[in-house]
Amino acid sequence: MADPKRLLISPNVHRFATQALVCGVLWTLVFLLPICSNAQSMPPASLMTADGKSLQGEIIRIDDDGVHFNESSGPNRGSEAKVFAIEELSQIRWDHAGQTPLPMQVQLAGGSIVRATVLNWSDETVTVTPARQSPIELPVQQLRWVRFRAGNTATDPTWLGWLEEVRRGDRLIVRRNEKALDSIDGTALAINRDSVEFETRGNRVIAPLSKLEGLMLSTRSEDTQSSSIRLSDTSGSIWAAESIRMSRDAEMLRIRLSGSIEHEIPIDQVSEIWFAGGILPLAEAEIAEAVMGTETVSPSAPDSVADLGKWFSPQTDEGVIAMNAPAKITFRIPEGYQKLMIAARRDRDVHQFTAVQLEVLLDDESKWTGILKDRESLGLDLDLAGARQLTLRAAPLNGPANGPANDASTTATLGGQVQWFSGRLLK
């Protein structure tokens, strides 16, 4: 038979033990959750200094003094956080998984290219909603261009070439088909979810977005990419920032864009940050060789040959790289640069056209080709993939009509003069 006293005491003991256990668990959670939250608030980062040193650790905060960094490995592991001035840094990288980029791209003054879900332009205000981030309101003067759909290998050269041209008015870009674009010059008036309102030759039209490639606004004299900081996020946007801020244990990185416009990006969406020195005009890069026709002009060549080579070989002047097809020029790519952006066009003095094939090579391997048939510009955006040399080449599509293949003076009269312009290397 069971003990009557045990029957009376057991429920109270069980109740007390249960309450004590629950209280203990709750107090443990109360104390541990903040600790766990703080420990996980800042993901690990890789930091590269301007002199090439690579460090692993945690970004504590970013303020006027610079980047406060706590090294997690190496001889300084666990020591007091070190402060790096912005000019001492080259790059910060977080290992965050990227998302599939949205098709719509919007460029803002200063050079930011934003992957957007929605863009609305009404009156003098433009509202851009970046993918997975809060909307940005800005004056319409801060808008540079919008591309509504994803490009392809057939349409990209035309689109990128037009982007680099100086425009006195706005340009509406229509996708004729998957291989060709048309343009209409005029004045843009508004953009909404479904259409662009545009005026051309006194006529106002409502162009549905489903028929459009994009919209390019008139080129402005202040269109210079002077921002010293560039940032990429996991949605594919590239932000050109004048300054960045992040407080301790913050979930957001605050950036200041051109025109004193501020925007916040969640830390878990930041992929990389590049600091000053991230843009190098291609015309200022070191030239490895210049080729006239099919022959390399050697420094030890006779004076007459060298003079001829200097006259007809590719030249760089005020950021423009000019050449008489057939010709090529090779540049050495400084360490750390990851992307080439450039466009090509006819020399403005050429009035007789011959089809010219353009080619870009990385370490002697062809990566891009295009054909100049008339005055339309062609452009490209190319990943450098660690290459050490970059070559620009131009040649008559079917060879010169008269004279030997390396007779540059003949091809010049046939319209073989080409200008590569707006060339720049990006980190």
C-alpha positions as CSV (number, residue, x, y, z in Angstrom):
1,M,0.0,0.0,0.0
2,A,1.3,3.5,-0.8
3,D,2.4,5.8,2.0
4,P,-0.4,8.4,2.6
5,K,2.1,11.1,3.4
6,R,3.9,10.6,0.1
7,L,0.6,11.0,-1.7
8,L,0.1,14.3,0.0
9,I,3.6,15.7,-0.5
10,S,4.4,14.5,-4.0
11,P,2.2,17.0,-5.9
12,N,3.6,20.0,-4.1
13,V,7.2,18.8,-4.7
14,H,6.5,18.3,-8.4
15,R,4.8,21.7,-8.6
16,F,7.7,23.4,-6.9
17,A,10.3,21.6,-9.0
18,T,8.5,22.5,-12.2
19,Q,8.2,26.1,-11.3
20,A,11.9,26.3,-10.3
21,L,12.9,24.7,-13.6
22,V,10.7,27.1,-15.7
23,C,12.1,30.1,-13.8
24,G,15.6,28.9,-14.3
25,V,15.1,28.5,-18.0
26,L,13.5,31.9,-18.3
27,W,16.3,33.6,-16.5
28,T,18.9,31.8,-18.6
29,L,17.2,33.0,-21.7
30,V,16.9,36.6,-20.4
31,F,20.7,36.7,-19.8
32,L,21.8,34.7,-22.8
33,L,19.7,36.1,-25.6
34,P,21.2,39.6,-25.6
35,I,24.7,38.0,-25.6
36,C,23.8,35.8,-28.5
37,S,22.2,38.7,-30.3
38,N,25.3,40.9,-30.0
39,A,27.6,38.0,-30.9
40,Q,25.7,37.4,-34.1
41,S,24.9,41.0,-35.0
42,M,28.1,41.6,-36.9
43,P,29.1,39.0,-39.5
44,P,32.8,38.3,-40.1
45,A,34.6,40.4,-42.7
46,S,37.7,40.5,-44.8
47,L,39.6,43.7,-44.8
48,M,42.3,44.7,-47.3
49,T,44.6,47.6,-46.7
50,A,46.0,50.0,-49.3
51,D,49.4,48.3,-49.1
52,G,47.9,44.9,-49.8
53,K,47.6,43.3,-46.4
54,S,44.6,41.0,-45.9
55,L,43.0,40.7,-42.4
56,Q,40.1,38.6,-41.1
57,G,37.8,39.8,-38.3
58,E,34.8,42.0,-37.4
59,I,33.9,45.6,-38.3
60,I,33.0,47.2,-35.0
61,R,31.8,50.5,-36.4
62,I,32.6,53.1,-39.1
63,D,32.7,56.8,-38.2
64,D,34.7,60.0,-38.8
65,D,37.9,58.4,-37.4
66,G,37.6,55.5,-39.9
67,V,36.9,51.8,-39.7
68,H,37.1,50.2,-36.3
69,F,38.3,46.6,-36.8
70,N,38.7,43.7,-34.4
71,E,41.1,41.1,-35.9
72,S,40.1,37.5,-35.3
73,S,43.2,35.7,-36.5
74,G,46.9,36.4,-36.8
75,P,49.3,38.0,-34.2
76,N,46.9,40.7,-33.2
77,R,44.0,38.3,-32.5
78,G,41.9,39.4,-29.5
79,S,43.7,42.6,-29.0
80,E,42.0,46.0,-28.8
81,A,40.2,47.0,-32.0
82,K,42.4,48.9,-34.5
83,V,41.2,52.0,-36.3
84,F,42.0,52.3,-40.0
85,A,41.6,55.7,-41.7
86,I,39.6,55.5,-45.0
87,E,42.7,56.4,-47.0
88,E,44.5,53.4,-45.5
89,L,42.0,50.9,-46.9
90,S,41.4,49.3,-50.3
91,Q,38.5,46.9,-49.7
92,I,36.1,45.3,-47.2
93,R,34.3,42.2,-48.1
94,W,31.5,40.2,-46.4
95,D,30.6,36.6,-47.5
96,H,26.9,37.2,-48.1
97,A,25.0,35.1,-50.6
98,G,23.9,37.1,-53.7
99,Q,20.3,37.3,-55.0
100,T,19.2,37.0,-58.7
101,P,19.5,40.6,-60.0
102,L,16.3,42.3,-61.0
103,P,16.1,43.5,-64.6
104,M,15.5,47.2,-63.9
105,Q,18.6,49.4,-63.4
106,V,18.6,53.0,-62.5
107,Q,21.7,55.3,-62.6
108,L,21.8,58.3,-60.2
109,A,24.1,61.3,-60.3
110,G,27.5,60.4,-58.9
111,G,27.5,57.0,-60.6
112,S,25.3,54.7,-58.4
113,I,23.6,52.0,-60.4
114,V,20.6,50.7,-58.5
115,R,18.7,47.4,-59.1
116,A,15.1,48.6,-58.5
117,T,11.7,47.0,-58.1
118,V,9.8,50.3,-58.8
119,L,10.6,53.7,-60.2
120,N,8.0,56.6,-60.2
121,W,8.6,60.1,-61.5
122,S,6.0,62.6,-60.8
123,D,6.5,66.4,-61.1
124,E,10.0,67.1,-60.0
125,T,10.5,64.1,-57.7
126,V,11.7,60.6,-58.5
127,T,11.1,57.7,-56.1
128,V,13.4,54.7,-56.6
129,T,12.7,51.5,-54.6
130,P,15.9,49.4,-54.5
131,A,15.5,45.6,-54.3
132,R,14.8,44.6,-50.7
133,Q,15.5,48.1,-49.3
134,S,13.6,51.3,-48.4
135,P,12.6,53.7,-51.2
136,I,14.8,56.7,-52.0
137,E,13.3,60.1,-52.9
138,L,15.4,62.5,-55.0
139,P,15.1,65.5,-57.3
140,V,14.6,64.5,-60.9
141,Q,17.9,66.3,-61.7
142,Q,19.7,63.4,-59.9
143,L,18.3,60.8,-62.3
144,R,20.6,59.8,-65.2
145,W,19.1,56.8,-67.0
146,V,16.8,53.9,-66.5
147,R,17.0,50.5,-68.2
148,F,13.7,48.6,-67.8
149,R,14.7,45.2,-69.0
150,A,17.7,42.9,-68.9
151,G,20.1,43.3,-71.8
152,N,21.7,40.6,-74.0
153,T,24.8,40.2,-76.1
154,A,23.1,41.7,-79.1
155,T,21.6,44.8,-77.5
156,D,24.2,45.6,-74.9
157,P,26.9,47.1,-77.3
158,T,24.3,49.6,-78.7
159,W,22.9,50.5,-75.3
160,L,26.4,50.9,-73.6
161,G,27.6,52.9,-76.6
162,W,24.7,55.4,-76.4
163,L,25.3,55.8,-72.7
164,E,28.8,57.1,-73.3
165,E,27.7,59.7,-75.9
166,V,27.0,63.3,-74.9
167,R,23.3,64.0,-75.1
168,R,21.7,67.5,-75.3
169,G,18.2,66.1,-74.9
170,D,16.5,63.0,-73.6
171,R,16.5,59.8,-75.5
172,L,13.8,57.1,-75.4
173,I,15.1,53.7,-76.3
174,V,12.8,51.2,-78.0
175,R,13.6,47.5,-78.3
176,R,12.7,46.7,-81.9
177,N,13.4,43.0,-81.3
178,E,15.8,40.9,-79.3
179,K,18.7,42.0,-81.5
180,A,18.1,45.7,-82.3
181,L,17.3,49.0,-80.6
182,D,15.8,52.2,-81.9
183,S,15.9,55.6,-80.3
184,I,13.7,58.7,-80.2
185,D,15.1,62.1,-79.1
186,G,12.9,64.5,-77.2
187,T,12.0,65.4,-73.6
188,A,11.0,63.0,-70.8
189,L,8.0,64.1,-68.7
190,A,7.1,61.3,-66.3
191,I,7.5,57.6,-65.5
192,N,5.1,55.3,-63.7
193,R,4.6,51.6,-63.3
194,D,3.3,51.0,-66.8
195,S,4.6,53.8,-69.1
196,V,6.9,56.7,-69.9
197,E,5.4,60.1,-70.9
198,F,7.6,61.6,-73.6
199,E,7.4,64.6,-75.9
200,T,9.0,64.6,-79.3
201,R,8.7,67.2,-82.0
202,G,5.8,68.8,-80.2
203,N,3.9,65.6,-79.8
204,R,3.2,64.0,-76.4
205,V,3.2,60.2,-76.4
206,I,2.6,57.6,-73.7
207,A,5.1,54.7,-74.3
208,P,4.3,51.4,-72.6
209,L,7.2,49.9,-70.7
210,S,6.6,46.6,-72.4
211,K,7.9,48.1,-75.6
212,L,10.9,50.0,-74.2
213,E,14.5,49.2,-73.4
214,G,15.0,52.3,-71.3
215,L,15.3,56.1,-71.0
216,M,18.5,58.2,-71.1
217,L,18.3,61.7,-69.8
218,S,20.4,64.6,-71.2
219,T,24.1,64.6,-70.2
220,R,24.9,67.1,-67.5
221,S,28.1,69.1,-67.0
222,E,28.4,67.8,-63.4
223,D,28.3,64.2,-64.5
224,T,31.6,63.2,-62.9
225,Q,32.1,60.1,-60.8
226,S,34.1,61.7,-58.0
227,S,32.8,59.5,-55.1
228,S,35.7,58.0,-53.2
229,I,33.7,54.9,-52.0
230,R,31.9,52.3,-54.0
231,L,29.7,49.6,-52.5
232,S,28.0,46.5,-53.9
233,D,25.0,44.8,-52.3
234,T,23.6,41.3,-52.6
235,S,20.9,42.4,-55.1
236,G,23.5,43.6,-57.6
237,S,23.3,47.4,-57.0
238,I,26.5,49.4,-57.1
239,W,26.5,52.5,-54.8
240,A,28.8,55.4,-55.3
241,A,29.1,57.0,-51.9
242,E,30.7,60.2,-50.6
243,S,30.7,58.8,-47.0
244,I,29.6,55.8,-45.0
245,R,28.6,55.4,-41.3
246,M,27.8,52.4,-39.1
247,S,27.3,52.5,-35.4
248,R,28.3,49.6,-33.0
249,D,26.0,46.6,-33.3
250,A,23.9,48.4,-35.9
251,E,21.9,46.5,-38.5
252,M,22.2,49.2,-41.1
253,L,25.0,50.9,-43.0
254,R,24.2,54.5,-43.8
255,I,25.6,56.0,-47.0
256,R,25.6,59.5,-48.3
257,L,25.2,59.8,-52.1
258,S,25.7,62.7,-54.5
259,G,23.5,65.7,-53.7
260,S,23.6,64.9,-49.9
261,I,21.0,62.1,-50.4
262,E,21.2,59.5,-47.6
263,H,20.2,55.8,-47.8
264,E,20.4,52.8,-45.4
265,I,21.5,49.3,-46.5
266,P,21.1,46.3,-44.2
267,I,24.5,45.0,-43.2
268,D,23.5,41.5,-44.2
269,Q,23.0,42.8,-47.8
270,V,26.4,44.5,-48.1
271,S,28.8,42.4,-50.2
272,E,31.9,44.7,-50.8
273,I,33.1,48.2,-50.2
274,W,35.9,49.7,-52.3
275,F,37.7,52.8,-51.3
276,A,39.6,55.7,-53.0
277,G,41.6,54.8,-56.1
278,G,39.0,52.4,-57.4
279,I,38.7,54.1,-60.8
280,L,41.6,54.3,-63.3
281,P,41.1,56.0,-66.8
282,L,42.3,53.4,-69.3
283,A,44.2,56.0,-71.2
284,E,46.4,56.6,-68.1
285,A,47.3,52.9,-67.7
286,E,50.8,51.8,-68.7
287,I,51.1,50.8,-72.4
288,A,52.8,47.5,-73.0
289,E,52.9,47.8,-76.8
290,A,51.4,49.7,-79.7
291,V,50.9,48.0,-83.0
292,M,50.5,49.6,-86.5
293,G,49.0,47.1,-88.9
294,T,50.4,43.7,-88.1
295,E,53.8,44.8,-86.9
296,T,54.9,45.8,-83.4
297,V,56.8,49.1,-83.2
298,S,60.0,48.3,-81.3
299,P,61.8,51.0,-79.4
300,S,65.0,49.8,-81.2
301,A,63.6,50.3,-84.7
302,P,65.3,52.7,-87.1
303,D,64.2,56.3,-86.8
304,S,62.2,56.4,-90.1
305,V,60.3,53.3,-89.1
306,A,59.8,54.5,-85.5
307,D,58.5,57.9,-86.7
308,L,56.1,56.2,-89.1
309,G,55.0,53.9,-86.2
310,K,54.5,56.8,-83.9
311,W,52.4,58.6,-86.5
312,F,50.1,55.7,-87.3
313,S,50.2,53.6,-84.1
314,P,47.4,54.0,-81.5
315,Q,47.5,57.3,-79.6
316,T,46.0,58.5,-76.3
317,D,44.9,62.1,-76.0
318,E,42.6,63.6,-73.4
319,G,41.2,60.2,-72.4
320,V,40.5,59.1,-76.0
321,I,42.5,56.2,-77.6
322,A,42.6,56.7,-81.3
323,M,43.8,54.1,-83.9
324,N,43.8,53.5,-87.7
325,A,42.6,50.0,-88.5
326,P,44.3,47.6,-88.6
327,A,46.0,48.3,-85.3
328,K,46.0,47.3,-81.6
329,I,47.2,48.7,-78.3
330,T,47.9,46.7,-75.1
331,F,47.7,48.0,-71.6
332,R,49.1,46.5,-68.4
333,I,46.3,46.1,-65.8
334,P,47.3,47.1,-62.3
335,E,46.6,44.7,-59.5
336,G,43.1,44.9,-57.9
337,Y,41.1,46.1,-60.9
338,Q,38.1,43.9,-61.7
339,K,36.1,45.5,-64.5
340,L,36.5,47.4,-67.8
341,M,34.0,49.9,-69.1
342,I,34.6,51.5,-72.5
343,A,32.9,52.5,-75.8
344,A,34.1,52.9,-79.4
345,R,33.0,55.1,-82.3
346,R,34.2,56.5,-85.6
347,D,36.6,59.4,-85.7
348,R,34.5,62.5,-86.1
349,D,36.5,63.5,-89.2
350,V,35.7,60.3,-91.1
351,H,33.0,60.7,-93.8
352,Q,33.6,57.4,-95.8
353,F,32.7,54.3,-93.9
354,T,34.1,50.8,-94.1
355,A,33.0,48.1,-91.7
356,V,35.5,47.7,-88.9
357,Q,35.7,44.8,-86.5
358,L,36.6,45.7,-82.9
359,E,38.0,43.2,-80.4
360,V,39.0,43.2,-76.8
361,L,41.4,40.6,-75.5
362,L,42.5,39.7,-72.0
363,D,45.9,38.1,-71.8
364,D,45.7,37.5,-75.6
365,E,42.3,35.7,-75.3
366,S,39.4,37.2,-77.2
367,K,36.6,38.3,-74.8
368,W,34.5,40.6,-76.9
369,T,33.9,41.5,-80.5
370,G,31.7,44.1,-82.3
371,I,31.3,45.7,-85.7
372,L,31.2,49.4,-86.4
373,K,29.1,49.9,-89.5
374,D,28.3,53.6,-89.3
375,R,28.5,56.4,-86.7
376,E,26.7,54.5,-84.0
377,S,28.8,53.9,-80.9
378,L,29.3,50.5,-79.3
379,G,30.1,49.9,-75.7
380,L,30.9,47.1,-73.3
381,D,31.1,46.2,-69.6
382,L,33.7,43.4,-69.1
383,D,34.9,41.5,-66.1
384,L,38.7,41.3,-66.1
385,A,38.9,38.0,-64.3
386,G,42.4,38.5,-62.9
387,A,43.9,39.3,-66.3
388,R,47.3,41.1,-66.4
389,Q,47.0,42.6,-69.9
390,L,44.2,44.2,-71.9
391,T,44.3,44.7,-75.7
392,L,42.1,46.8,-77.9
393,R,42.1,45.8,-81.6
394,A,40.5,47.2,-84.7
395,A,40.7,45.8,-88.3
396,P,38.7,46.2,-91.5
397,L,36.1,43.6,-91.5
398,N,37.1,42.2,-94.9
399,G,40.6,43.7,-95.2
400,P,41.4,47.0,-97.0
401,A,40.0,47.3,-100.4
402,N,43.3,48.6,-101.8
403,G,46.8,48.2,-100.6
404,P,48.5,45.8,-98.1
405,A,46.9,44.8,-94.8
406,N,49.3,46.9,-92.8
407,D,49.0,50.1,-94.8
408,A,47.4,52.3,-92.1
409,S,47.1,55.3,-94.4
410,T,44.9,53.4,-96.8
411,T,42.5,52.3,-94.2
412,A,42.3,55.8,-92.8
413,T,40.8,57.1,-96.1
414,L,38.4,54.2,-96.1
415,G,36.9,55.2,-92.7
416,G,39.1,52.9,-90.6
417,Q,39.8,55.5,-87.9
418,V,38.4,54.4,-84.6
419,Q,38.2,56.2,-81.2
420,W,37.9,54.2,-78.0
421,F,36.5,56.6,-75.4
422,S,35.3,56.7,-71.7
423,G,37.6,53.8,-71.0
424,R,38.0,53.1,-67.3
425,L,39.1,50.2,-65.0
426,L,37.2,49.7,-61.9
427,K,38.1,47.9,-58.7
